[in-house]
Every structure is written in structure tokens, then in C-alpha cells.
Amino acid sequence: MKCSICGGTLIWDYERGEVVCSSCGLVHYTLTTLECQYYRVNNVEEDSIREQPRSIKPIVSREYRKLLRIYEKTNRLVKRKPWLEVDYNKIINEKKHVHAIKSKASIKAVKNIEEYGYWDIVKKGLEFINSVNPAFLARSERSKYALAYMVAVKLETGRYPSREDVVKIFNISNTSYNRLWSIAEKILKSPQIQPFNSQLENNAVFSS
């Protein structure tokens, strides 16, 4: 979504309940307490709210109504689930909640991957696993990345990364590591392993 005035990107200020332009600051939409039961006004006394005349801001477009429905549905999904976080700006940009809800554990894992510079090797593992059987990637985000990392390191070095490294970086338990190790063994018995190894060797030659 773009600003109708300057063309800037719209973001969701969920503390104020407003959709604003990140460039010029224009407020495009405002969610009132009456429109959305999950939005609450901060730093205002309850008695003063009662004294204010209540009026509902008109809903200005279909797009606004759609965003409001997604906003309410998202808040219902994460209600009483403190281990989940919502990226409201992603809801604005993609107009869906599927990838906007993440566990705090997965968010921490992604930050660790970025900090340690593991994205390249993780992406190689994801590529290989997807070529073998995409169903192996049907798991939590951090477990998916951990599995990809383990497989890619095994392909490149002939051995798995240390348990301590995987558990720490990808924020998983020892039990999860054991389960992912078993899955990695199944993946690495696939006939697609030879072409992938050849690709890695070619990449190593070009980079050297």
C-alpha cells in the first residue's frame, strides 16, 4: 500500500491504532475502540473515555474493511499466547496474517542466523531439501532453518555441525536436534545428493 499524497509506504502504528505514511506522516486510517474491540487507547483514564461523546469514524473503503478484518482475526489468533508476536506492518503490506505471526523463539533464531552470517549455507540447505521432498520443510521456522543448516554443512564438509552450535544458533532443544538429525539422515540418502554436491564444488572453484 502506498500513500495517496507522496507515494510513501504505509505502516501500522498499532499502539495508536493508525495507518500512517512512513514518509510524510499522513494518517490514512484510524481504528477506534468502537470499530475494533482489540484496540485500546493508552494513557487515558477510563472515566474520561466515558465522558467523551462516542462516534464511529466512517469506514472509507473496502481495503480498510479488509485490513480491519485481518487485524481482528490476527489478534484473536494470538490472544493469550504470549510466546507469539505480530508484525503489523507485514499485514499492511501483504494483506494477510499468515507470515505476520511468528514465535519469539523463531524471531530469536532468525536474528542469530543474521548475526553469525549463516544465511548463505541455510539457503543452500533449503534448496537441496526442497529438491528432494518439500514435505521435509513442513515444520516450525527455526526447525526448518536448523535442518537446512545441518544438511548443507554435512554436504559441504562430510560431517554434521556440532550439537551445541545448532542448539544455540537456532534456539532449539536437544530433543529437537536428535529428531532433525534423523530426518537429515533420510534426506541425505536421496539420489539427488550427487548433483547438489557437484554444484557446491563448482561454486567453490569459482569463488577461489
C-alpha positions in Angstrom: 0.0 0.0 0.0 1.3 3.5 -0.9 0.4 6.9 0.3 -2.0 8.8 -1.9 -0.2 12.0 -1.4 3.6 11.3 -1.6 3.7 7.6 -2.7 5.5 6.6 0.5 5.0 3.2 2.2 2.1 2.9 4.7 2.9 1.3 8.1 0.7 0.2 11.0 1.2 2.1 14.3 -0.6 -0.5 16.4 -0.1 1.4 19.6 -2.1 4.4 18.3 -4.3 2.3 16.1 -3.4 4.2 13.0 -2.2 3.5 9.5 0.3 6.3 8.6 2.7 7.1 5.8 6.3 6.4 6.7 7.5 9.4 4.6 5.1 12.3 5.1 3.3 11.1 8.3 -0.2 11.4 6.9 -2.7 9.4 8.9 -4.8 7.4 6.4 -6.9 5.3 8.7 -7.7 5.2 12.4 -9.1 2.2 14.3 -11.4 3.4 17.0 -12.3 1.4 20.1 -15.9 1.0 18.8 -14.7 -0.3 15.4 -12.2 -2.8 16.8 -12.7 -4.4 20.2 -9.0 -5.4 20.4 -7.7 -1.8 20.1 -7.3 0.1 23.4 -6.5 3.7 24.0 -3.3 4.0 26.0 -2.5 6.6 28.7 -6.2 7.8 29.0 -8.3 7.4 32.1 -11.3 5.2 31.7 -13.7 7.8 33.2 -12.6 10.4 30.7 -13.3 8.0 27.9 -16.8 7.5 29.1 -17.4 11.3 29.2 -16.4 11.7 25.6 -19.2 11.6 23.0 -18.9 8.3 21.2 -18.8 8.4 17.4 -17.7 5.8 14.9 -15.4 7.0 12.2 -16.8 6.1 8.8 -15.1 3.2 7.1 -13.8 4.7 3.9 -13.1 1.8 1.6 -13.2 -2.0 1.0 -9.5 -2.1 1.6 -9.9 -0.6 5.0 -12.6 -3.1 5.9 -10.4 -5.9 4.7 -7.5 -4.7 6.8 -9.7 -4.3 9.8 -11.0 -7.9 9.5 -7.4 -9.2 9.2 -6.4 -7.1 12.2 -9.2 -8.5 14.4 -8.6 -12.1 13.2 -4.8 -11.8 13.9 -5.5 -10.6 17.4 -7.9 -13.4 18.1 -5.2 -15.9 17.0 -2.5 -14.5 19.3 -4.8 -13.8 22.3 -3.5 -15.4 25.5 -0.4 -16.7 23.6 2.4 -14.5 24.9 5.0 -16.6 23.0 3.7 -15.2 19.7 4.5 -11.8 18.1 2.7 -10.0 15.3 4.4 -7.9 12.5 1.5 -5.5 11.8 3.5 -3.7 9.1 3.6 -7.0 7.2 -0.2 -7.3 7.5 -0.4 -3.8 5.9 1.9 -4.7 3.0 0.8 -8.3 2.3 -2.8 -8.0 3.4 -2.7 -11.4 5.2 -1.7 -12.6 8.6 -0.1 -16.0 7.6 3.5 -14.8 7.7 2.9 -11.9 10.1 2.6 -14.2 13.2 5.9 -15.6 14.5 7.0 -17.2 17.7 9.5 -15.3 19.8 11.8 -18.3 19.6 11.8 -18.2 15.8 12.4 -14.5 15.8 15.5 -15.0 18.0 16.7 -17.8 15.8 16.5 -15.5 12.7 18.4 -12.8 14.5 21.1 -15.3 15.4 21.4 -16.5 11.8 21.8 -12.9 10.6 24.4 -12.2 13.4 26.5 -15.2 12.6 26.2 -14.9 8.9 24.6 -18.3 8.3 22.0 -17.3 5.7 24.0 -18.5 2.7 24.5 -22.0 4.0 20.9 -22.2 5.3 19.6 -21.2 1.8 21.7 -23.9 0.2 20.3 -26.5 2.5 16.7 -25.3 1.9 17.3 -25.5 -1.9 18.6 -29.1 -1.6 15.8 -30.3 0.7 13.2 -28.7 -1.5 14.6 -30.6 -4.5 14.4 -33.9 -2.6 11.0 -33.5 -0.9 9.4 -30.2 0.1 7.4 -32.0 2.8 10.6 -32.2 4.9 10.4 -28.5 5.3 6.9 -28.6 6.8 7.9 -27.7 10.4 8.5 -24.6 12.5 10.6 -21.8 11.1 13.6 -22.3 13.3 13.5 -26.1 12.9 13.3 -25.7 9.2 16.4 -23.5 9.1 18.2 -25.8 11.6 17.6 -28.8 9.4 18.7 -26.9 6.3 21.9 -25.9 8.0 22.7 -29.4 9.2 22.1 -30.9 5.7 24.2 -28.2 3.9 27.1 -28.5 6.3 27.1 -32.3 6.0 27.1 -32.0 2.2 30.0 -29.5 2.2 32.2 -30.9 5.0 31.2 -34.6 5.3 30.1 -34.2 8.9 27.3 -32.5 10.8 27.8 -29.3 12.7 28.1 -29.6 16.5 25.0 -30.1 18.6 26.0 -27.1 20.7 26.2 -24.8 17.7 22.8 -25.9 16.2 21.0 -25.7 19.6 22.4 -22.3 20.3 22.1 -20.6 16.9 18.6 -22.0 16.0 17.2 -21.8 19.5 16.0 -25.5 19.6 16.2 -28.2 22.3 18.4 -31.2 22.3 15.4 -33.4 21.7 14.6 -31.4 18.5 18.2 -31.7 17.4 18.0 -35.5 17.7 14.8 -35.6 15.7 16.3 -33.3 13.0 19.4 -35.4 12.8 17.3 -38.5 12.0 15.4 -36.5 9.3 18.7 -35.2 7.8 19.9 -38.8 7.5 16.9 -39.7 5.5 17.3 -36.7 3.2 21.0 -37.4 2.6 20.2 -40.9 1.3 18.4 -39.3 -1.7 19.8 -39.8 -5.2 19.7 -36.0 -5.7 22.7 -35.6 -3.5 25.3 -36.1 -6.3 24.1 -33.2 -8.5 23.9 -30.9 -5.5 27.5 -31.8 -4.4 28.7 -31.1 -7.9 27.0 -27.7 -7.8 28.7 -26.9 -4.5 32.1 -27.9 -5.9 31.6 -25.7 -8.9 30.7 -22.8 -6.7 33.8 -23.4 -4.6 36.0 -23.3 -7.7 34.5 -20.0 -9.0 34.9 -18.4 -5.6 38.5 -19.4 -5.1 
